[in-house]
Amino acid sequence: MSDELSGLTEGAKDARDLVELATTEDSVEELLRRGLDWLTRVVRFDLATLFLLRDGKLVSVAARGPLANAKVRHHALSLSEFPSLKQALETRRARAFTEEDHSHGDGDPFDGVLDLPAGHACMVVPLCAGERTYGVLTLDRAECETYPQPVVDLVEVYGQMLATALQAAEQRAAFEQLHRQDHEHAKLLEAQLGGDSEGILETSLSPMMRDLARRARQVAETDTPVLITGETGTGKERLARAIHRWSARADQPFVTLNCAAIPAGLLESELFGHVKGAFTGATKDRAGRFQMAHGGTLLLDEVGELPVELQAKLLRALQEKAFEPVGSDKTVRSDVRILAATHVDLQKAIAEKRFREDLYYRLSVFPLRLPPLRERREDLPQLCTFLLEEQSRRTARRGMRVSPAGLARLGAYEWPGNLRELANALERATILTSGTELGPSSFDVGTSGSALVPAQAPVDAAAIPSAVDTTMKPGSVLTLAAVQREHILRVLSLTRGRVYGPGGAAALLGLKPSTLQSRMKKLGIARLEQFVVDEAS
């Protein structure tokens, strides 16, 4: 026993290796292999087996030691047959078995698999992290001398670290699954909203859009940074994709980063990448968006939401075309053409110290402003045709068109959600209409169930269907802000306060969640809890 306690002291000195292992390794097999190397310096064993709980049974997933064989690696135990194992899991405490335990009928977990003497030394270590119990680690040796309590205590700490690492691996797997789903969702959105952006720009009827397309083509031939501004839903990403496709980099990657959709703590890693061990959960090197876009174009969407502390690092990367991944001291160079987009008033953000002035001037060498839909109503016919054709490529509805009266109805609306809201309105109308023509009645409601609001800009009254009341008195007209506030409140009530995800208020309104939250704050809608209905009621 004195030799074992001496080994315990020596092994404890290297406990930092175990801490690093538990926080950086995401492979269960590699985790056990390296972990058992550490355990070898602490305690003697002839067999170490990792059992995980699956469907109420303990299933062996890995084994190590002179006694490990194929049967051990495929062994399964029923907790009802081994009270001592069940007790260890319930109490969440490690324990050493004695000969007395076996003599009272607890049984040998490896009976029929290994030929071990009765009363052999055995230790059971529960693997628990938080509220979860993942399984047990068992240590066996042919000797009958019980494991000393100090050894049991230290291996129990090892079990807790191993369980924490298993929990981290589980969380990383869940995160990667969400990341894959987000990537697939992004590809779907690109198919829905990307389309032939060049055609819709160059065939616009409004002079301002034709001029915008001309200037976009001119700057596309260069590597000059472009700042695209405009309200939510005006098609800023569409314009960025058109610039990329018009450029000499068209055959290279087009990579986007939504600065408002990623937590601030992860943005630096998303931009510049990280190396293994840079932080908890960084189990391998990962390329950032700058590296992914090498040779191509990087769109920094919603750049106005970028945290101030990260803006200086972005500025350096733009100026020097070089950066260091998180956790690395090696400089990486990347040839990237930068496009930026925002609905935020950056001049106001600069005055409020929320955006660096030097970064603004670096990004806005060539500014392009996308006008809102209400400023270019003459484009509605072509926009409807374009969007309906785009929708037909992913639905079974072909030959859909908007009648002249239907266009007049659409022209009587302010379109606060701009192009995105129009696309949603057309898709909704297509679903609700049995024929191929979308008339005024197809647009009695907006994308989320509200009546269309009369436009504030002058509209030919003779062309407006009778469904719109043109006899309203000025004193009875609500401001646009009041209408928006009332409508958002109704939608939040409908979704029980839910903003994010499918069926959330942002999706119903055709807005980004960050945009909706910003608008709610501006309109004085601060508390979501008032809309949440207890499902039990």
N, C-alpha and C positions, 0 to 999 in steps of 0.2 A: 504493500500500500504506500510505503514511503516513496518508492520510485514513481508511482502514479501521481502522487501529490507534487513531486518535483516536476514531472512532465506538465502538470496543471499550471504551475508557476511559469514555466517557460512558454507554454502555449498562450497564456493570458497576455504576455508581452506583445504577442503578434495579433492581438484582437483587432487592431486597426485594419488588418488585412480582411478580416471577416466583415467589418463595417463597410469597407469599400465594396466587397463582393455583394453584400445584400442590397446596396443602392445602385449598382451599375449593371448587374448581370440579369438578363431577362429570359435566358434559356434555363428551363427547370433542370435539364440533364447536365448542362455545364455548371449550373449553380450547385447541384449536389456533388458533382465530381470535384470541383475546387473546394467546396465546403468540407468534404470528407478529408481532403488533404490537410486542411487545418485541424480537423478533429483528430487525425492520426497523431498529431503532436500533443494532444491533450488527454486522450483516453485510449485504452487498448480495447479492440473489438475484433471479432472474427467475422461479423456480419453487421452491416448497417443497411437498413431498408427504409425507403420512403413510401408510406401509404397515404393516398389521398382519398377523401370521402367522395363516393360516387353512388348515388341512388341508395343511400343507407348502408353501404358496405365500404370496407377499407380495401382499396385495390392497390397492389404494389405497382409503382411506376418506375422505380430505379433501385438498384442494390449494389453494394460494394463490399469487398472483403474476401478472404480465402474461401468462405463457405457459400458465396454467392453462386447460384446456378440458374439455369433456365426456368426451373420450377418456381424458384423464389421470385424471379422477375415477373411472373405471371400469376402470383398468388393473390387470393382474395379472401377476406375474413368477414364474418357476420358478427356485429357487435354484441348481439344477444348471446353468443356463445362464449364471450370473453369479458366478464364483468370488470376485470381490472383495466382493460383497455377503455371500456365505456366510462369507467370512473375517472380515468385520466383525462378524457375528453370533457367530461362534465365539470370537473374541478379546475381544468385548464392548468394543471400542475404536473411537472415531471415526477416520476417515481421509479425507484429501483425495485425489481422483484426479488423475492427471497424464496428459499426452498419451501417455506411454510405456505406461501401463496400458491405454489403449484400443488402442494399436498392437500389443499382445501378445494381442489377441483376446478381451479381457474383454467387449467389447460395450457398447453403449449401452442402458441399461434403457428408454429412451424411443424406441428406433429404431422408425420406422413410426408413432409417435404425435406426435412433435415433430421439427421440422427444425432440429436443433442442429448447430453445426460440430464436426468431429472434434477431440478434445482439449479441448473446452470444460471450464470449471471445474466441478467437482462435489464434493460432500461427502456422506458416508454416516455417519449417527449411529445406532448401535444403541440401542434402547429397552429397557433391562434394569433390573429391580428385584428384589432378592433372588435367588431361583433362577429366576425367570421371565424370558423374553425375549419381549417383546410385538410387536416389529417393528423398523422402521427409519424414520428421518426423512432424506429426501434433499433437498439444496439444490443447485440448478443455476443457472448463469448463462452467457450466450453468450460471455463473455470467456474467453480461454485462460490467463489468469494464475491460478496455483494459489492456493487459500485459504491465508493465513498460519497457521502452527501455533498462535499464541496465540488466533486466532479459532476454530480447530478445537477447541482445549481448552475454551474457554468454551461453545461450542455443545454439546460433549459433556456438560458439566454440565447444560445445559438439557435434553438428552435424558434424563439420569438423573432429573431432576425431573419431566419429562413422563411417564416410565415409572412413577414413584412415584404420580403422580396417577391414571394409568390403573389401577394396582393398587388404589388407594384406591376408585376408582369401581367396580371389580369387587367389592371387599369390601362396599361399601355396597349394591350390587345383591343380593349374596348375603344380607346381613343383612335387607334389605327383603323378600326372598323368604321367609326364615325367619319374619319378623314376620307376613307374610300367612298363612303356614301356622299359626303360633301363634294368630292371630286366628280362622282357620277352625276350629282345634281347640277354641278356647275357646267358639265358637258351638255346636259339637257337644256339648261338655260341658254347656253351658247347657241344650241341648235334652234331654240325658240326665238331668241332675240338677236342673234348675230345676223344671219341672212345676207342678202345682197345689199349691204349698207351703201356701197358705191352708187348703185342704181337709184336708190331712194334720195340720195343727196343730189345727184347730178340732174335728176329729172324734176326737181321741185319747181313749183310755179312761183313761189315767193322770191323776190329779188335777193332778200337777205340770205336765204339758204343757198341760192346759186352762187352768191359771192363767197359764202362760207366754204362751199365745195371747191371753188377755184383756189382759194388761199390754202386750203388743206392739201390740195394736190401739189401746190408749189413747195410747201414746207416738207411734204413727205419725201421729196427728192434729196433732202439734207438729213443730217443727224442732229439738227437743232432741237433742244427740248421744247415741248409744247404743253401749255397749260390750258386744259379744256374746262370751261366753267359753264354753269347752267343749272336750272332747277332740277329737282329730282324727277327722273323719268323722261328727260328730254333726249336721251340717247347718247350720252357722253361716251359710253364704252363702244357703241356702234361706230361713232366717229373715230375713236382711237383705233379700232380694228381696220377701218377703211384706210387710215393713214399708214398703218403697217402694211396692208396689202398693196398700197400704191408705192411703197418704198423699195429700195434695193435689198431690204432685209426680209422681203415677203416669204422667202423659202426657209427662213430661220424661225425659232420659237417666238410666239407671242404669249407672254406670261403676265398674269394680273395678280395684284395683291390689294385686297380691300382693307385699308388701314382702319376702318371702323368695325370690322367684323371679327378681328382677332384681339384677344386680351393683350393689354399693354406689355405684360411680362413676357409674352411670347413673340412680340413683333420683331425684336432685334434678331432672334434666331430665325424667324421666317424670312427676313430680309437678307441676312448675311450667312445663315447656316450656323452649325455648331459642331464641335468635335466631341468624341466619346468622353464622358466623365465631366463635361463642362458644368453640369448641374444634375440634380437628382432626376432620374428618368432619361438622361441622355446616354442611351446604351450603345449608340454607334454614331459615326460621323453622318451628318446630314447636310446636303447642299441647300443653300438659301435661294430666294427668287433671283438674286443677281446672277448666281452661277447657272441656274436653270435657263435664264434668258440670254446667256452668252452668245453673242453674234446676232441676237434678235432685238426684240422690243420688250420693255418692262413698263406696264401701266400701273401707276400708283393711284388706285381709285380711292376717292374720299381722302385725299392727302391732307385736307384741312383738319382731319381728326387725328393726325399723327402726334403722339406725345412729344412735348417740347424737349425732353431729355434725349430723345432719339433723333431729333432733327439735326443736331450738330454732326452726328455720325453719318447721317444720310448726306449732308452737305459735303463732307470730306470724301465720301465714296463717289459723289458726282464730280467733284473737282479733280480728284486724283485717279479716278477709275480704278480704285483699289480699296480693299477693306480687309479686316481680320475676322474670321468666324468667331463666334462666342467660344471662349475658352482656349483660343489658339493665339500664338504670337507670330504666326506665319502670315505674311501678306498675300492675298489672292487678288489677281487682276482679272477684270472682266470687261469685255467690250459690249456695252449695252446702250441702246437708244432709249431715253427716258421720255415717257408721256405721263402727265399727271392730270387728274380730274377731280373736281370738287363742286359741291353746291354751296359751300361756305363762303361768306364774304371775307376773303383773306386780308384785305386792307383793314377791315374792322378787327380781325383776329390779331393782326400785327399791332394795332393800337392798344389792344387789350393784353399784349404780351403772351398770346397763345400761339403765335406763329413767328418764326424768325424771319426778319426782313431780308437777310442775305440769302436764305433758302428760297424765299419767294422770287427774288430777282434771278436766281439760278434756274428755277423751274419755268418762269414766265417769259422766256426769251421771245416766244412767239405765242401770244394768247389767242385763243379762239373761244368765242361765246356762242353757245347754242341757245337760240331764242325759245321761249316757252311756246306751247302750241297755240295759246290764245293770241299771240302776236303774228301768227302765220296761218290763219284760218283757210286761206286759199289753197293750202296744201292738203286739206282734209280729204278731198276725193282721191288723190294719188296715195295718200297714206293708208286710207281704208283698203284700196285695191292691193297695195303692197302687203299689208298685214294679213288680209284674208288669203292671199296666195301663199304667204308664209305659213299660215295655220293649216292650209289644205295639204301641205307636205307632211304633216304629222297627224292628220285626222282623215276621216272618210268623207268629209264634206267638200264637194268640188263645185265650182261655178258660183260661189256666193258673191253677191253684189249688194251695195247700198243704194236704195232708190234716191232720186232727187229730194223727195220730202224727208227721207231719213237723214240725208246729209244736212238739210236745213235744221233738223232736230239736233244733230250733233253740233252744228254751228251755234246753237243757243246755249252752249255749256262752256264754263270757264276752264275745264280740264286742269285742275290743280295737280293731278298726277301725270299730266302730259302724255307722251307717247306710250308709256307703260300702261296708264289707265285706259287709253283708247284701245290698246291691244286687248286688255281684259274685257272691256265693254263689247268689243266685236266678237270675242270668243263666247261670251255669255249670250249675246244675241243669236249667234249661230246655233248654239245648243237649244235655245228656246223656240227657234223658228223652224217650221216644218218644210217650207219651200226654200228657194234659193235667193229670194229678194228680202232684204232687211229694210223695212219701212219704219215710219215714225213710232209705231206701237212696239217695235222691237227694242226701242231705247227708252221705254217709259221709266226704267230704273237704271241707276248707275251700276258700277261693278260690285257694290256691296249692298245694294238694296235701297238706296235713297233716290228720291226724285231728282231729275236733272235740274240744276240751278240755272236760271236765266243769266246769260252773259252780261257783263257790265259794258263791254264794248258795243258800239252801235251795230245793230243787225237789221236787215230789211224785214220789217214786220210782215209784209205780204208773203214772204217766203217761209214764215214760221208757222208750223201747224197750230191748230186751235187748242191743242193740249197745253200750250204755254199761255198763261194769263198776261196779256199785254196791257191790261187796264189798271195795273197796280199803281197805287199812289206812292210818291217818293218816300213818304213817312213810314210806309208799311214794309219797305224793302230792308231785309237784314243785310248787314255787312258780310262780306265773304268770310271774314274771320269767325263771325258768329255762326254762320252756316257750317263752316268746317268744324268748329268746336262741338256743335250739336250733333253733327253726323258722326264724329269720332266717338262721342259719348255713347251713341246708340250702338255702334259697332262693338265697342268695348263691353257694353252690357250683353250683347249677343254672344260674345266669346268668353264671357265671365272674367273679363280682365286679362285674358291671354293675349300677349303681343306677338310672341315668337312662334315659329313653326307652322306646319300645315293647319289651316283652319284658324290661325291666329288673326288678330286685327290687322297686322301689317300685310299679311297675304291677301286678306279680303279687300283691303284698300289699294292693293297694288303698289305698296311702298316698301322700302327697306326698313327693318325694325329700328335701326338707328335714326332714320329720317322721321319715322312716326314718333319716336320718343322725343326728338328735338321739337317737333311740331306740338306735341302734347305739352311740353314744358313752356313753349311760347304762348300757348292758348290757356295756360293755367290749369291744365289737367295733370295734377301731380300724384294723386293716389290711385293705385290700381285696386287696392283691397276692397273698395266700395262696390266694385262690380262683380267680385267673386261670390258666387252663390254656393252655399253649403249643399253638396250633392245628396247629403242625407235628408235634407229638408223636403 
